[in-house]
Amino acid sequence: MNNKISNPKVEVPKGMKLNDKDHLGDLLSSLKCIEKDYVVTMTEASNEHLYQSYYDMFLNIATMQREVFELMFQKGWYSLEKAESMKIDEKAQMLGVELSDLNG
């Protein structure tokens, strides 16, 4: 059974030169790293005004990251794996137990 979720792949030139897929893949990786850095920066903001400025910038970066991901997915350059419902149920149960443990 095929558990992949994807679109038809748009072919790009092969070889040593970077192509559109390479550029978008690099951009996606960079945006993910920047998002993580902004989250850390927000937790260390010294006042509410600074926090809000970082938060606004974080939202812009997160939006760009999502747009790049969606473009890559549309072009068939990014695929997802469909999770089996049993695995989802197992994970939900495990997280429920962890939440109960946290609440004491």
N, C-alpha and C positions, 0 to 999 in steps of 0.2 A: 504494500500500500504506500502511495506517495503522500508524504506529510508536508511537502513543500508548498508554500503559497508564494506565487511569483507571477510576473507578467512576461510576455514574450521579450526576449533580450534584443536590444538594439545593438547591432554589431558596431564595433569601433576598430580603427586601424591597429594592427599588431606591430610590434617592433620596439625599438629603443625610445622612440619619441613618445612623450606623454600624450594621451588622448583625453577626451571629455570624461570618460569613466575614471581615469586616473586623477584628474583634477578634482572632480566632485568627491571621490573617495578621500583624497587628502583634505579637502575642505571639511567634509563630514567629521573626520577624525580630529581635526583641529578644533572645530566647534564643540565637540564633546569634551575635549580637554579644557577649553575655555569655560564651559558651563560648570565643570567641577571646581575650577579655580574660583569662579564667582561665588559658588556656594560657600566655600571656605572663607572667602573675603567677607561675605555678608555676616557670617558668624562672629567675625572679629571686628566688625564696625564699631567705632567708639561712641556713635550717637545716632539718633533716629534719622536725621537728615542724610547722613552719610549712608546709612543702611538703605534708605529709600532710593538713593541714587544708584547704588550697586544693584538693588533689586530690579529697578527699571531697566538697567543695562542687561542684567541676567535674562529678563523676559524677552528682550530683543534678540539676544544670542540664542535662546531656546527656540524662539520662533524661526530664526534662520536655520537652525539645526534641523528642525522638523521639516521645513520646506525642502532642504537639500535631501534629507532622507526620502521624502515622498517623491521627489523628482527621480532619484536613483531607483526607487521601487517601481515607479511607472515605466522606466526604461528597461526594467528587467535586470538591473545591475545589483539589486539587493533582494534577497529572498528571505522568507520567514519560514519557520517550521511550525506546523499546526500541532498544538499540544493535544494529547489524548485526554478525554474528559476524566478518565480515572486519575491521571497524573495531576490534573487541576484540582480534583477533589482531595487527593492526598496532600497537596501543598496547602490548600485552604484549611484542612484539618490540622496540619502541623502548625500553621500560623495561629490558628485558634487556640491551640494548646499553649503556645508561647505567650500569647496575649493573656490567657488565664493565669499563667505562671507570673507574669509581670504584675497583674492586678492583685495577686496574693490570694 
